[in-house]
Amino acid sequence: MAKKSATDLFLTPAGTLNGYVALQVPSAKYDAYNATIHIDMDEAGKKLHSYLTKLQAYALKKFEYDSKSDCHTPWEVSDDVLKVKTKLKATIKTRKGDVIEKKIAIFDAAAKKVEENLSIGEGTVCRIQLAPYFWETGSKCGITLQPSAVQIIELVKFEGSGGKSNPFEAVDGSFKPGNDDVFGDDDEDDLDSEITAIEDDDDEDIGF
């Protein structure tokens, strides 16, 4: 087996998306795809955390820094959960001026590619393929974990800010989309009578 390079793609174990999710449609504000995945610190989670720690050590060596505090890392462990932040710029401009549009490949649980917009939301269980990107700016270095593919295991659809987009429950009533008969036959007869009465009253006295 070939030795794994620090720049190789790698897969996360199954985890749950938490917070804002933009994996199929990039954030308009930042022109980027992003998502945070929470992974339990079981055997698989600990193995991933160990690998991420090695990526941090590689970045420190690559840019010649001594302290871990000099390297920004987009992950943390809290309450026995590994929280990994991912981000990918949606458009990249080359030195020649060309614009490259990035896309994240989406697959279902059967490993079949999905083309439709799934409205992937918080609570979705998935695995993410990531590519580490190492950078240096000013007096710090860091790592960005760029998502290239996602396998959806259990989908939870985004339903708008504030939780459920529909605050109502079904009640008795006659209105349904496509139902043009808003008034019943009896209601229409009563309404016609009321309109006729109003017109008769207007004919008798218009007020001046």
WOFEN-V850735 format. One record per residue. N is the residue number from 0. PHI is phi in whole degrees, 0 to 359 (none if undefined). OMEGA is omega in radians with two decimals (NA if undefined). NEAR is the number of other C-alpha atoms within 8 Angstrom. Layout:
N:PHI:OMEGA:NEAR ; N:PHI:OMEGA:NEAR
This chain:
0:none:-3.13:2 ; 1:291:3.12:3 ; 2:292:-3.07:4 ; 3:285:3.10:5 ; 4:272:-3.13:5 ; 5:294:-3.12:7 ; 6:262:-3.13:7 ; 7:289:3.00:8 ; 8:291:3.06:8 ; 9:213:-3.10:7 ; 10:254:2.99:8 ; 11:275:2.92:10 ; 12:291:3.09:10 ; 13:297:3.13:8 ; 14:210:-3.08:12 ; 15:246:3.10:12 ; 16:288:-3.08:15 ; 17:229:3.12:11 ; 18:81:-3.08:7 ; 19:291:-3.12:9 ; 20:236:3.05:12 ; 21:220:-3.09:12 ; 22:249:3.10:10 ; 23:249:3.08:12 ; 24:241:-3.08:6 ; 25:292:3.06:12 ; 26:297:-3.12:10 ; 27:293:-3.09:6 ; 28:290:-3.05:4 ; 29:249:-3.09:6 ; 30:50:-3.08:10 ; 31:209:2.96:13 ; 32:271:3.07:14 ; 33:201:3.10:15 ; 34:192:3.06:14 ; 35:245:-3.13:13 ; 36:249:3.10:12 ; 37:258:-3.08:12 ; 38:234:3.11:13 ; 39:298:-3.14:9 ; 40:275:3.00:10 ; 41:274:-3.11:6 ; 42:300:-3.13:6 ; 43:292:3.13:8 ; 44:295:3.12:12 ; 45:293:3.11:9 ; 46:295:3.09:8 ; 47:295:3.14:10 ; 48:299:3.10:9 ; 49:296:3.12:8 ; 50:293:3.11:8 ; 51:298:3.10:8 ; 52:297:3.09:8 ; 53:293:3.08:8 ; 54:296:3.10:9 ; 55:297:3.12:13 ; 56:298:3.11:8 ; 57:296:-3.14:9 ; 58:297:3.13:13 ; 59:298:3.13:15 ; 60:289:-3.10:9 ; 61:299:-3.08:6 ; 62:258:3.04:8 ; 63:60:3.02:6 ; 64:245:-3.07:8 ; 65:260:-3.02:7 ; 66:262:3.09:7 ; 67:299:3.14:7 ; 68:291:3.11:5 ; 69:275:-3.10:12 ; 70:239:3.10:14 ; 71:284:3.11:9 ; 72:233:-3.07:8 ; 73:273:3.07:10 ; 74:209:3.08:8 ; 75:203:3.06:7 ; 76:247:-3.12:8 ; 77:215:3.13:7 ; 78:53:3.10:4 ; 79:62:3.09:7 ; 80:231:3.05:10 ; 81:272:-3.09:14 ; 82:252:-3.03:12 ; 83:245:3.10:11 ; 84:265:3.13:11 ; 85:238:-3.12:14 ; 86:203:3.09:12 ; 87:217:3.07:10 ; 88:296:-3.07:9 ; 89:284:3.11:11 ; 90:230:-3.14:10 ; 91:233:3.12:9 ; 92:258:-3.12:9 ; 93:281:3.13:8 ; 94:296:3.11:5 ; 95:279:3.14:5 ; 96:95:3.11:6 ; 97:285:3.12:7 ; 98:251:3.13:8 ; 99:250:3.11:8 ; 100:264:-3.12:7 ; 101:264:3.06:8 ; 102:225:3.07:7 ; 103:256:3.13:10 ; 104:285:-3.13:9 ; 105:246:3.13:12 ; 106:233:3.10:13 ; 107:272:-3.08:11 ; 108:296:3.12:9 ; 109:270:3.11:5 ; 110:68:3.06:7 ; 111:261:-3.08:7 ; 112:293:-3.12:8 ; 113:247:-3.14:8 ; 114:262:-3.08:5 ; 115:286:3.09:4 ; 116:283:-3.06:6 ; 117:269:-3.06:6 ; 118:54:-3.08:7 ; 119:299:-3.07:14 ; 120:234:3.11:13 ; 121:302:-3.12:13 ; 122:99:3.10:9 ; 123:295:3.08:14 ; 124:264:-3.06:13 ; 125:203:2.95:13 ; 126:238:-3.11:13 ; 127:233:3.00:12 ; 128:271:-3.03:12 ; 129:236:3.04:14 ; 130:240:3.13:12 ; 131:286:3.07:12 ; 132:240:-3.08:9 ; 133:259:-3.09:9 ; 134:218:3.08:8 ; 135:220:3.08:9 ; 136:210:-3.12:6 ; 137:60:-3.10:4 ; 138:251:-3.14:6 ; 139:227:3.00:9 ; 140:236:-3.12:14 ; 141:189:-3.14:13 ; 142:229:2.97:14 ; 143:246:3.13:12 ; 144:262:-3.00:13 ; 145:263:3.12:11 ; 146:286:3.10:14 ; 147:243:3.12:11 ; 148:204:-3.13:11 ; 149:224:3.03:13 ; 150:252:-3.14:12 ; 151:275:3.12:13 ; 152:261:3.05:10 ; 153:223:-3.06:8 ; 154:269:2.93:10 ; 155:241:-3.07:10 ; 156:281:3.04:10 ; 157:289:-3.07:8 ; 158:239:3.12:8 ; 159:95:3.14:7 ; 160:293:3.11:6 ; 161:84:3.09:5 ; 162:87:-3.09:6 ; 163:296:-3.12:8 ; 164:282:3.13:8 ; 165:247:-3.08:4 ; 166:276:-3.01:5 ; 167:259:2.98:4 ; 168:240:-3.08:4 ; 169:296:3.08:4 ; 170:227:3.09:4 ; 171:292:3.13:4 ; 172:176:-3.05:4 ; 173:259:-3.04:5 ; 174:281:2.97:6 ; 175:215:3.12:5 ; 176:305:3.13:4 ; 177:89:3.10:4 ; 178:267:-3.11:7 ; 179:280:-3.10:4 ; 180:276:-3.11:5 ; 181:294:3.09:7 ; 182:260:3.00:7 ; 183:286:-3.13:7 ; 184:300:-3.14:6 ; 185:296:-3.14:7 ; 186:295:3.14:8 ; 187:295:3.12:9 ; 188:297:3.13:8 ; 189:296:-3.12:8 ; 190:294:3.12:8 ; 191:298:3.13:8 ; 192:295:-3.13:8 ; 193:294:-3.14:8 ; 194:295:3.12:8 ; 195:298:3.14:8 ; 196:298:3.14:8 ; 197:295:-3.14:8 ; 198:295:3.12:8 ; 199:296:3.12:8 ; 200:297:-3.13:8 ; 201:293:3.14:8 ; 202:293:-3.09:7 ; 203:283:-3.05:6 ; 204:208:-3.13:7 ; 205:263:2.99:6 ; 206:97:3.07:3 ; 207:198:NA:3
